[in-house]
Structures are given as structure tokens and as C-alpha cells.
Amino acid sequence: MDIQGTYIGGWFQRTVLHLSEIHYFLNEGKSTLSLDHKKLVKLQKSLDIESLKLSLDGFEYIEVITKNQISFKIFEDGLIVLKNTFSHGDNLPNDIKDLTNYYENKLSPAISYLFSLGAPMPKELANIKTVYPYFVVVMNATHNDIERVFTDFNQSKDFEINNDGFDIVRGDKFYIINLKQIAHEDAARFIEEQIFLREFKGQLHRYLNLHRIIWERIADVKERGKINGAEIASFRDKVEGYAKTINLIEARMNQMGTYLHTRERIARTDKRLVPFNNVIAYGYETLGDTLSYLQQIWVMTKNYVNSALQLFTDLQSQVTQSSVENLTVVTTIGVGATLIGLFTTTSVPELTVFGLMYVIILGLIGFSANHLINWISTRRSYKISDIEYDKEI
């Protein structure tokens, strides 16, 4: 088995404006933004760049060759594809380790810092560890060769495609493409589209799971039927956080359709992808349908969160109003008692030590009464009444 190269990659929405910023950073180690210059230089040097060029192939992209036989492309729509040209010969585990280490510990931190300003990534998504599929391009591989790779990496096979031009064996973390009558360049072009499609799908799946998490967290509280006054303010703050997360993700999802359609148009006119039409034929259309489905789900989720926010805002107002009403009663009684004392005395009040202590004691009683009333209000249970939604299936 002759190993030609190993690929990994990722995708997150970018534009040609971002590509210009990346090119400036990779070329000069600088940015026009308010970022730490020393850190930018350090990150740029860590990439070990030997050469870079700006090219056009449907999309504009930057191609970088490093000093350690790893190369990568960054496209204007945000797709990043890395390739290892096998500095360890045919030692696949070591080359995969080198490729992953370069991506996770060098390239990814550099790009993340370059775009660290602006709209934040929701914390529910920021800490997700992506499992990158490894695409291994080989030539003249036998069935036993491919089986051995999956066995060595403790991977199971999902499906297998065989034809005169190539074989594809796919697992959870591996794609092995065995070239027969097609060029390595065609396989590399196919890998770019597969990385985009898998990352697009993975992003949608994370959004679906996040919808479920947010919905269940709110539903868990609502289904109690009652909530203590002390819990209302903190839970309202959490719901406000969910609302901000939803707005960020809604904006991301609304961008995704444009990228998908542009990729599809370019792919359908690319002759290098013709041999792979039966593999990616309906991939773009299916993802477009999934995106539309999720956008509707998020509209419902947004309405659910907004209704919950209004509900807990109203409950918090009830707590405050209850405290004010009770305190008004106490204050009225105190003022009434004072007035009665003034009207029933025949002499002008004199300032005495006893009188001063009396005033202080009255103040402490009032202060304690205020805190007691607030404590009672926060320990009181409030009924949760809201519109019922059917859970998403």
C-alpha cells in the first residue's frame, strides 16, 4: 500500500474580508485590529511557514507550505484543509499525530486569536472538542491493507464504495480513498467538499442538541408548577443568557444557507468531482433541507425562551410588589403610632437619653421588619402559569 497523503480540516463561516486579514497575518505577523503585536508575531512564527501564495479556484484561497512537510489551504468561505506529505514515510500513526498537533496547537490558536474580537462564540459551543475525520489517500491498497488500518486504529467501518476509479472505505474517524484510475488531485478536491459537508452537518447537529438542552433546562423549572421567590431572579438571569445564545446562533444559521448554495454551484461545475457524483450527489440539497428544518425549530425555541423570560420577569415583579405592600403596612402603623403619641401629649418633647435609645430601638425594629418581610417574600412559593408547548420529536 502506497500512502499518498493524510488530510484533516474544519469549517466556520468566513468571508473574503477575513481571508485578507488572514493573509496579512500569515505574511507579516500583523493585524489592523487592536491585538497584542508580540503575541501575533509569536503565533505567526510558530506556524513555521516556508512559502505562501494567494490563488483562485472557484473560491479565493491561501496555500501555505510549512518547513515540516505540512501544507494547508484556507478558503474565503472559511474552509481549512491540512495535508501531511508523510515525513515519517508510511508510518501513519506518527503522521496523523503530527498533523493533528499542528492543527490543534499551532494553526487553530493562531486563527482563533486573530478573530478573537467581535461577536463571541456561545459558551455551550466554545468548549466542544471536534473529532476530525482523517482522510487517507492511498494507491494499490488491497482489502487486507485497508482492514489492517481500521484494526490498528480500533475503528469500525460504516460503509464501503467500490468502482473502477477508486475505493472509499469510511468509518467514524477515517476515510480511506484507494486510487485506481483517478488522480490524487481529484481525490484532494473531493476531500475538500467532504470536509465542508461534514463540518456543516456537525455544526447543525450541535445546534439541534443545544436547542434540546435549553428547552429541557427551562421545562424542568416550569414543570414544578411553583417556584420560590429566592430562585426567580437567578433563573431569570439564566434565561436572559439563553436568549443571547439563541440570537447568536440564529445569526450564524441565517448565514449558512449562502455558503451551502455557493459551494454547491461551484462543485456541480467542477470536472474533478465528476467521478464522485454518486457520493456527494444530494449532500448539499439534504443539508439545505436540514438547515431549513432547524431554522424553524430555533424560531420555536426563541419564542419559548422569550415567553419564559416574560414569565419570570412578571414573577419577579410580584415578589417586589409583595415586599413593598407589606413594608407599607408596617410603615403606616409606625407613623400612626408616632402621630398618636404626639397628639396625646401636652408638653413639648425633650431630647433625653431614654428618648434617643427609644428612637434607635424603633429604627432597629423597622430595619428587622423590612428584612423579615423580604425574607418571607423570597421564601414564598409562586405559581408558574404559562403556555404549554409540545416537545420537539
C-alpha positions in Angstrom: 0.0 0.0 0.0 1.4 3.3 -1.1 0.2 6.2 1.2 -0.1 9.4 -0.8 -1.2 11.8 2.0 -3.4 12.4 5.0 -5.8 15.3 5.4 -7.9 16.9 8.1 -9.8 20.1 8.2 -12.6 22.3 9.6 -15.0 25.0 8.6 -16.5 28.0 10.2 -18.2 30.9 8.4 -15.8 33.4 7.0 -15.7 35.9 4.1 -13.2 37.3 1.6 -12.7 40.1 4.2 -11.5 37.6 6.7 -9.2 36.0 4.1 -7.5 39.3 3.6 -6.9 39.6 7.4 -5.5 36.0 7.5 -3.2 36.7 4.5 -1.8 39.8 6.2 -1.3 37.9 9.4 0.4 34.9 7.8 2.6 37.1 5.6 3.5 39.9 8.0 2.6 38.6 11.5 0.4 41.7 11.9 -3.2 42.7 12.2 -5.1 46.0 11.7 -7.1 45.2 14.8 -6.3 46.0 18.4 -4.5 42.8 19.2 -1.2 42.2 21.0 1.6 42.7 18.4 4.1 40.4 20.3 1.5 37.6 20.5 0.7 37.9 16.8 4.4 37.6 15.9 4.8 34.6 18.2 1.8 32.8 16.8 2.9 33.6 13.2 6.4 32.2 13.8 5.0 29.1 15.4 3.4 28.1 12.1 6.9 27.5 10.5 5.9 29.0 7.2 8.2 28.3 4.3 6.1 29.8 1.5 2.6 31.1 0.9 0.5 32.2 -2.1 -2.9 33.6 -2.8 -4.8 31.6 -5.5 -8.2 31.3 -7.1 -10.1 28.0 -7.7 -13.8 28.8 -7.6 -13.0 30.4 -4.2 -10.0 32.6 -3.4 -7.7 30.7 -1.1 -4.3 30.9 0.6 -2.0 28.0 0.2 0.8 27.6 2.8 3.7 25.2 2.8 5.5 24.7 6.1 9.0 23.7 6.9 7.9 20.3 8.3 6.2 19.0 5.2 2.7 20.0 6.3 0.7 22.2 4.0 -2.7 23.8 4.3 -5.3 25.8 2.4 -7.6 28.4 3.8 -10.6 29.3 1.6 -12.5 32.6 1.6 -15.7 30.8 2.9 -13.8 29.6 6.0 -12.8 26.0 4.9 -9.4 24.9 6.2 -7.7 21.8 4.8 -4.4 20.5 6.1 -2.2 17.9 4.4 0.7 15.9 5.6 3.2 14.7 2.9 4.5 11.9 5.2 7.7 13.0 6.9 7.7 9.6 8.6 7.4 7.5 5.4 4.4 5.2 5.7 4.2 5.5 9.5 0.5 6.5 9.5 0.1 7.0 13.3 3.0 9.4 13.6 2.0 11.4 10.6 -1.6 11.7 11.9 -0.2 12.8 15.3 2.0 15.5 13.6 -1.0 16.7 11.5 -3.4 16.9 14.5 -0.8 18.6 16.7 -0.1 21.3 14.1 -3.8 22.0 13.7 -4.8 22.0 17.3 -1.7 23.6 18.9 -0.5 25.9 16.2 -2.9 26.9 13.4 -6.2 26.8 15.4 -4.9 29.0 18.3 -3.5 31.5 15.7 -6.7 31.8 13.8 -8.8 31.9 17.0 -6.7 34.8 18.4 -6.8 36.7 15.1 -10.7 36.6 15.2 -11.0 37.0 19.0 -12.7 40.3 18.7 -16.4 40.8 17.7 -19.4 38.6 18.3 -18.5 35.8 20.8 -18.9 32.1 20.4 -21.7 30.8 22.7 -20.0 29.1 25.7 -22.1 26.0 25.1 -20.3 25.5 21.8 -16.9 27.0 22.6 -15.6 24.1 24.6 -16.7 21.3 22.3 -13.9 19.1 21.2 -14.3 18.4 17.5 -13.4 14.9 16.3 -11.8 15.4 12.9 -12.2 12.8 10.2 -8.8 11.7 8.8 -8.8 11.3 5.1 -6.0 8.9 4.0 -5.3 8.7 0.3 -3.5 5.5 -0.8 -2.7 3.7 -4.0 -2.7 0.0 -4.8 -4.1 -1.0 -1.5 -5.5 -4.4 -1.0 -8.6 -5.3 1.0 -6.3 -6.6 3.8 -4.3 -3.4 3.8 -7.4 -1.3 4.5 -8.7 -3.7 7.1 -5.4 -3.5 8.9 -5.6 0.3 9.1 -9.0 0.2 10.7 -7.9 -2.6 13.1 -4.7 -0.7 14.1 -6.8 2.4 15.0 -9.6 0.4 16.6 -12.2 1.8 14.1 -15.2 0.1 12.6 -16.4 0.6 9.0 -19.6 2.4 8.3 -19.8 1.8 4.5 -17.7 1.0 1.5 -17.9 2.1 -2.1 -16.0 0.3 -4.9 -15.8 1.2 -8.6 -13.2 1.2 -11.4 -11.8 4.6 -10.5 -11.4 4.3 -6.7 -12.5 2.7 -3.4 -13.8 4.6 -0.4 -14.0 2.9 3.0 -15.5 5.2 5.7 -15.5 4.8 9.4 -16.3 7.2 12.3 -12.9 8.9 12.2 -11.4 7.6 8.9 -11.9 7.9 5.2 -9.6 5.8 3.2 -9.6 6.6 -0.5 -7.8 4.0 -2.6 -6.9 5.4 -6.0 -7.2 3.2 -9.1 -7.8 5.3 -12.2 -8.2 8.8 -10.9 -5.6 11.4 -10.0 -4.6 12.4 -6.5 -5.6 16.0 -7.3 -9.2 14.8 -8.0 -9.3 13.0 -4.6 -7.9 16.1 -2.9 -10.7 18.2 -4.4 -13.3 15.6 -3.2 -11.8 15.7 0.3 -12.3 19.5 0.4 -16.0 19.1 -0.3 -16.4 16.2 2.2 -14.8 18.2 5.0 -17.1 21.1 4.2 -20.2 18.9 4.2 -19.3 17.0 7.4 -18.4 20.2 9.2 -21.7 21.8 8.0 -23.6 18.8 9.2 -21.8 18.7 12.5 -22.5 22.3 13.2 -26.2 21.8 12.6 -26.2 18.8 14.9 -24.6 20.8 17.7 -27.3 23.5 17.2 -30.0 20.8 17.4 -28.5 19.4 20.7 -28.2 22.9 22.1 -31.9 23.5 21.4 -32.8 20.4 23.3 -30.5 21.4 26.3 -32.0 24.9 26.5 -35.6 23.7 26.2 -35.2 21.0 28.9 -33.5 23.4 31.4 -36.4 25.7 31.2 -39.0 23.0 31.1 -37.5 21.4 34.3 -38.3 24.6 36.2 -41.7 25.2 34.6 -42.9 21.6 35.3 -42.5 22.1 39.0 -45.7 24.3 38.9 -44.3 26.5 41.7 -41.0 28.4 42.3 -39.6 30.1 45.4 -39.2 33.8 45.3 -35.5 33.5 46.0 -34.9 31.4 42.8 -36.7 33.7 40.4 -34.0 36.4 39.9 -31.2 33.8 39.3 -33.3 31.8 36.9 -34.4 34.9 35.0 -30.7 35.8 34.5 -30.1 32.3 33.1 -33.0 32.7 30.7 -31.6 36.0 29.6 -28.3 34.2 28.8 -30.2 31.6 26.8 -31.8 34.4 24.8 -28.4 35.9 23.9 -27.1 32.5 22.9 -30.2 32.0 20.6 -29.7 35.3 19.0 -26.0 34.5 18.2 -26.8 31.1 16.8 -29.8 32.4 14.8 -27.5 34.8 13.1 -25.0 32.0 12.3 -27.6 29.8 10.9 -29.0 32.5 8.7 -25.6 32.9 7.2 -25.1 29.2 6.5 -27.5 28.9 3.5 -25.5 31.2 1.4 -22.3 29.2 1.9 -24.0 26.0 1.1 -25.5 27.2 -2.2 -22.3 28.8 -3.4 -20.3 25.6 -2.6 -23.0 23.5 -4.5 -22.8 25.7 -7.6 -19.0 25.5 -7.8 -19.0 21.8 -7.1 -21.5 21.0 -9.8 -19.3 22.6 -12.5 -16.0 21.1 -11.3 -14.9 18.3 -13.6 -12.6 16.9 -10.9 -15.7 16.0 -8.9 -17.5 14.1 -11.7 -16.1 10.7 -10.6 -17.6 11.3 -7.1 -21.0 12.4 -8.1 -22.6 9.3 -6.7 -21.1 10.0 -3.3 -22.0 13.7 -2.9 -24.9 13.9 -5.3 -27.6 15.0 -2.9 -25.4 16.1 0.0 -26.0 19.8 -0.5 -29.7 19.5 -1.0 -30.1 17.3 2.1 -28.2 19.7 4.2 -30.2 22.6 2.9 -33.4 20.9 4.0 -31.9 20.2 7.4 -30.9 23.8 7.8 -34.5 25.0 7.0 -35.8 22.5 9.5 -33.5 23.7 12.2 -34.3 27.4 11.5 -37.9 26.7 12.2 -37.0 24.8 15.4 -35.0 27.8 16.5 -37.9 30.2 15.9 -40.0 28.0 18.2 -37.1 27.8 20.7 -36.7 31.6 20.6 -40.4 32.1 21.3 -40.3 29.6 24.1 -37.4 31.4 25.8 -38.9 34.8 25.3 -42.2 33.6 26.9 -40.2 32.2 29.8 -38.3 35.4 30.2 -41.5 37.4 30.3 -43.0 34.9 32.8 -40.1 35.2 35.3 -39.9 38.9 34.9 -43.6 39.1 35.9 -42.9 36.8 38.9 -40.0 38.9 40.0 -42.3 41.9 39.9 -44.8 40.1 42.1 -42.1 39.4 44.7 -41.1 43.1 44.7 -44.7 44.3 44.9 -45.5 41.9 47.7 -42.5 43.2 49.7 -43.4 46.9 49.1 -47.1 46.3 50.1 -46.1 44.6 53.4 -43.5 47.2 54.2 -46.1 50.0 53.5 -48.4 48.4 56.1 -45.6 48.3 58.7 -44.5 51.9 58.0 -48.1 53.1 58.2 -48.5 51.5 61.6 -45.3 53.1 62.9 -46.2 56.5 61.6 -49.7 56.2 63.1 -48.3 55.3 66.5 -45.9 58.3 66.4 -48.7 60.7 65.5 -51.0 59.4 68.2 -48.2 59.9 70.7 -47.6 63.5 69.6 -51.3 64.4 69.6 -51.9 63.0 73.1 -49.0 64.7 74.9 -49.5 68.2 76.4 -45.8 69.1 76.6 -43.1 69.8 74.1 -40.9 66.6 73.7 -37.4 66.9 75.2 -34.3 65.3 74.0 -33.2 62.6 76.6 -31.0 59.6 76.6 -34.1 57.4 77.0 -35.8 59.1 74.1 -32.7 58.6 71.9 -32.5 54.9 72.8 -36.2 54.6 72.1 -35.7 56.1 68.6 -32.8 53.7 67.9 -34.8 50.7 69.1 -37.7 51.7 66.8 -35.2 52.0 63.9 -33.8 48.6 64.5 -37.3 47.1 64.8 -38.2 48.8 61.4 -34.9 47.5 59.8 -35.5 44.0 61.1 -39.1 44.1 60.0 -38.0 45.1 56.5 -35.6 42.2 56.3 -38.1 39.8 57.7 -40.7 40.8 55.1 -38.2 40.4 52.3 -37.2 37.0 53.6 -40.8 35.9 53.8 -41.4 37.1 50.2 -38.4 35.3 48.8 -39.4 32.0 50.6 -42.9 32.3 49.4 -43.9 29.9 46.5 -45.2 31.5 43.3 -47.4 29.6 40.8 -45.9 29.2 37.3 -48.5 29.6 34.7 -47.5 29.7 31.0 -48.4 28.4 27.5 -47.7 24.7 27.1 -45.6 23.6 24.2 -45.3 20.1 22.7 -41.7 18.8 22.9 -39.8 18.5 19.7 -39.6 14.9 18.4 
